[in-house]
Amino acid sequence: MRNILAIPVFAGSMLLVFYLTFGSLGPWLSSHLSFAIDQATSLLSSALLSAGVNPAFHALVIDGVCAGVGSVLSFLPVIAVLFFCLSLMEGSGYTDRMAVLMDRPMRCLGLSGRCLVPLLMGFGCSVPAIMAARSLARRKERLAVTAMIPFMSCSAKLPLYSMFAAVFFPREKWLTVAALYAIGLLMALLCALLFKKIRFPQARKTGSPVRSCISALPSYRIPSMKRVFLTVWENVRGFVKKAFTVIFTAAIIIWFLQSFDMGLHMVDNSENSILAAMGKAAAPIFAPLGFGDWRSVAALITGLSAKEAIVSTLAVLTGAAEGSCLSEMLAGVYTPLSAFSFLVFCLLYTPCIAALAAARKEWGAWPRTFAVMFLQCAAAWIFAFLVFQIGGIFV
């Protein structure tokens, strides 16, 4: 009976985590931080105008850097709440117990219970999760888990989920995010089943079966709050560091590409920019998915550097950087159905460059890595297509 109830209880625990993170505490804290960032941006803009700086420099700082980095930093409380909840679960021994109890079901997928830990780490960041997968003994397991991890919704995708859920699904925010996590898990399971059918030369030589890791259930314990807060601090610090490095750089590049045309002349309308030309060229590919707008395509391109860059790109390209409300601007670009289709594509398509580099070390060669990238993008396109086309029948 204990084993039968373990999985439903675990699912209920994760739903509670999603509710706290996206439905109540996380958004409440995020709204206060967003207000503070907006006020600081307004003060900085007034100071620059009073100093008589060049209009181009003012646009770079306010419309580029502050809009891009600030839109990402406003979701910092969401990241903190999620990792606080996950750290409590890990510190209490609950995660270790689930790894043991999930051993038998995961063997049906050709995996062992030890694979649960790197998969759960994928909810934080794909890079350390892929590195943790290297400790698995069987090469087939390592390759399977490395391919499954990008389908787990990492923390970099949380700002995107939070923003779109708040705009298009305000009454079902946490359910919307939970559905995205479920879709990612479904794709990971399909990936595991695919790898179960693949025969690797090393596996034929050793002939080693998937062995159980069950010895005894770990005991529950009182979590160390010091360790919990250290874990939250490390993840928050990493998020802030990425915001002021990768996102900072991406915001400047995005601002340049959307402010200049092919002749490097500054444009008044971003639709005449270099970035618009790139987005419009690829837009027909995504039109059947419901988001053929060039701004959406441009955001997907910049999302290859870091998934948080999608939020900052949309903030810049929709004109939210100029003082307009981002939610109002997004409502003019997407419908609820196309917004969910866009989220599904962002969930499943190629992870960030850092994750690809980590995966390449396991796959062994860039050609194999690019093949996996193509399969991920193809799966994202197909799933988003099904969501939009089937959803259109009912909407």
N, C-alpha and C positions, 0 to 999 in steps of 0.2 A: 504493500500500500504506500509506503514511504517513497519508493522509486516511482510509482505511478503518479503521485502528486507532485513530484519534484519539478518536472518540466512546466506544468501549469503555474505552480507557485513562482518559478523563475520568470515566466512570461509576465505574470502579474507584477512582480517586483520591477521588471524593466518598464512596464507601462507606468508605474508610479514614478519612476525616475524621469521618464519622458514628460509626465504631467508637471512635475516640479520644475523641470528645466525649461520647458517650452510653454506651459500653460498657466503658470502662476508666478513663482518666485523669480525665475530667470528673466522673463519679460518685464516684470516690475522694476528690478534692479537695472536692466538695460535701458529702460525709458529714462530713468534719472541720469544715468551716465551720458546718454545721447543728448539730453538737454544741456548738460554741463559742457559737452564738446561743442555744441552749437553756439553757446554763449561765448566760449573761448575763441571760436572761429570768427564770430562777429567782432569781438574786441580786436583781434589781430588784423582783420580786414580794415577796420576803422583806423588803426594805428598806421598801417601801410599807406592808406589813402592820405592821411594827415601828413605823412612824411614825404608825399609826392613821388613815390616810386614809379618806375616804368609800368604802364598798364600790363605789358606782357609778363613782367615779373609778378605782379599782383595776381594775374590769372593763374600763373604756375603755382604759386603758393596756396591760394585759396581754392581755386577750381580744380587743381591737380592734386597737390599733396594733402591739404586738409580734407578735401572731399573724399579722396581715396582712402587715406589712412584712417581718418575719423569715422567713416562709415563702417570700417572693419572693427576698430577699437570699441565701438558702441556695443558690440556683442560680447565683450569680454566677460561680463557677469554670467552669460549663458554657459560659456566654457567652464568657468569656475564652479557653477552649480553642478554641472554634469560630472566633472571629475571629483567633486566632493562626494557625490552619491556613489560613484563607482569605486572610489577609494575606501569608503565605509564598507562596501560589499567585500572588497578584497581583504581589508584589514580584519574583518570579522571571521574570515575563513570560508565565507559562503562561496566565493569564486572557486576555491580549491575543491570544495565538496562537489560543486557542479561539474568540474572537470572529471572527477571520479565517476559520478553518476551518469555522465554523458558518454562514458567510454563504450558501453555496449551499443547505443544507437549510432555512434559515429563509426563503429566498425562496419556497420551496414554500408557506409559510404567509402570504405577502404581506408579509413583514418582511425587514429586512436584518440583517447581522451586527452592526451598531452597536446593535441592540436588546438584545443579550446582556448588555451592561454594566449598564443599569438593572434588567434582570431579575435578575441576580446580586446587585445591591445590595439587591433586595427581600428577600434572605435576612437582611440586617442589619436594615433598618427601611424600611417602606413609604414614609414621608414623603420622605426624601432620594432614594429611588429614583424616585418620581413626579416630583420636581423635576428629576432628571437626565433623565427622559424628555422634558422640554420642549425639550431640545437637538436632538431628532430633527427632520429637515427636513420630512418629510411629515406632514400633519395626521392622516391615517388611521393612520399608525404610532404617533403620539403617543397617540391615543385608544385604540388596541388595546393598547399596552403599559401605559397607565394602568389599563385594565380587567384586565389579566393580573397585575399586580404583587401585588394583595391575595391571590392564590392561592399566592404564594410564601411559605413559612413564615418569617416574620420572627422576630427574636430574642426578641420578647415572648412568643411561643408556646412557646419552649424549656422554661421551667419547667414548663408544663403537660404537655408531652410527656414530660419526664424523670420527673415525679412519677407519671403514670399508667403509663408503661412499667415503672418500677421496682416498682410495686405489682402490676400484673396480668400483665406479661410479663417477669419477672425474667431469664429465660434468653435471651430474644430482644429485649432492650431496643433495641439499635442497629438491628436489622432492622425492628422496629416503627416506629421513627422514620424510617428510610429509606423504608418503605412510605408513610408520611404525606407525606413530601416528594415521592414519586413520584405520589401522587394529586393533590397540588397542581399538579405539572408537567403532568399529564394534563389537568386542568381548564384550565390556562393555554393548552395547545395547542388544546383545543376552543374556547376563547374566541377565539384567533387565527384559527381556521378560520371562525368565525362572522363576525368582522370582515372577513375576506377576501371574503365574499359580499355585504357591505353596500357600497352605492355612496354616496359622499359627494359633494355638489355641487362642492366644491373639487377633488376628485380628477377629476371629469369635465371641469372647465374646464382644468386644467393638463395632464391626461392623462399625468402623469409616471409612468413605470414604477418598479418597485423596482430600483434600480441596485446593482450589486455594490460592496462597499467593499474588495475584495481588491486589494492592490497587491503586498505582499510580507509574508512571515511575519516578525513581530517576533523578534528574537534573544532567547535565554535570557540571563539575567543573575543575578548573585549578589544576593539580596535584601538591602536595607539593614535591619539589625536595629533600628536606631534608628527607622526609619519603621514597621517592623512593630510594635514596642512602642508607638509613638505611636498607631497605629491601634487597637490593643487598648485602650490607656488611654482614648482618646476614647470608644470604645463602652462600656467598663466604667463610665466616669464618667457617660455619658448614662443608662445603666441605673440606676446608684445615684441619680442626680438624679431620675429618674422614680419610683423607689421611695420617695423621701422627699418627693415632691410629689403626683403623681397617685395613687400607691398609698396614700400616707399619708392623703390626703383621702378616697379611696374606702373605706379601712378604717374611718375614723370614721363615714362615712355608712352603711356596711353595719352597723356595730355599733349605730348608733342605730335603723336600720330593723328589725333583728332583736331589739332589746331593748325596744321599745315597741309597744303596740297602737294601734289607730285612735283611741282616746281619750287617747293619749299617757301611758298608765299603763305603768310598767315591768313586764315579764312575766318569770315564772320559766322558762317554756318558750318557745323561739323559734318553735314551731309556731303560737303565738297572736299573732305579731308582724305588723307591717305588711309586712315583706318576704315572710313566708310567705303572706299574703293575695295579694300580687302574683304570687308563684310558682305558687300553687295555681290561680289564675285562668287562667294560660297553660299549666299542666302537661298538660292533655289534648291539646294540639297536638303535644307531644313524646313522648307515650306510645307511639305506633307506632314510635318510633325507639329505644325501650328505656330512656330516661331521663326518665320522667314524674315523678320525684321533684321536689318544689318547690325543693329546694336546688340541684339542677342548673339549673333554669330561672332562679332568682335569680342564679346565677353567670354565666349567659349575659347577663343584663341588665347586670350590672356590668362584664362584659367589653367592653361598648361604650366604656367610658372608657379602658381599656387591657387588653390580653389577659392581662397578669400578674395583674390583679385577679381573674381566675377562680380562681387558686390561693389567693389570700388570702381570697376569699369562701368557698370550700369549707372552708378551715382554720377559719374562724370558725363557719360554720353546722353543720359536722359535730361540733363540740365538741372539735376538736383543740387549740383555744386553752386548754382547761381542763386540759391535761396529758396527754390521750389521744394515742395514736400516730395520726398522720394516715393512714398506710397502713391501719391496722386499721379506722378509721372509714370510709374510702372503700370498703373491701371489703364493708362492710355496706350500701352504697348502690348499687354497680354490680356487674355480673358482667363477666368479661373481654370478652364480646361487646358488652354495652351500653357498656362503657368505651371500646372502640375506635370504636363508633358515635358516642359523645360527642366523641371526639377528631376524627373526620372532620367533624362539624358545626362544631366550633370552628375547624378548619382553613379551611373554606370560607365561613363566614358573614361578615357585614359586618365590615370592619376597624375600627380605633379611630377616634374622632372626629377626631383630628389628621390621619389619612390621608384621611378623607372630605373634610375642609376643603381639603387639598392637591389632591385629585382634582377638587373642584368648580371650582377655578380653570381646569382644563383642559376640563372638561365645559361650563362656562359658565353653568350655572344649577342651582339646588337641585332643581327638579323632575326634571331628567335624573339628577342624583346619587341622588335617592331611588328613581328607577326602577332604577338599577344596584344599589342596596342591596337592593331587593326581589328582583331576579334572583339576586343572590348568596345571599340567604337561601333562596330557592326551590331553587337548586342544592344548597345545603348540606342542606336537608331531604330532597331526593330521594336524594342519594348516601347519607346516613346511613340512610335508610329501606331502601335496597337492601342496605346492609351488614348491618343488623340482621335483616331478613327472610330474605335469602338465607343469611346466616351461621347463622340459627336452624335451617335445614334440615339443616346438617351438624353442629351442636353438640347 
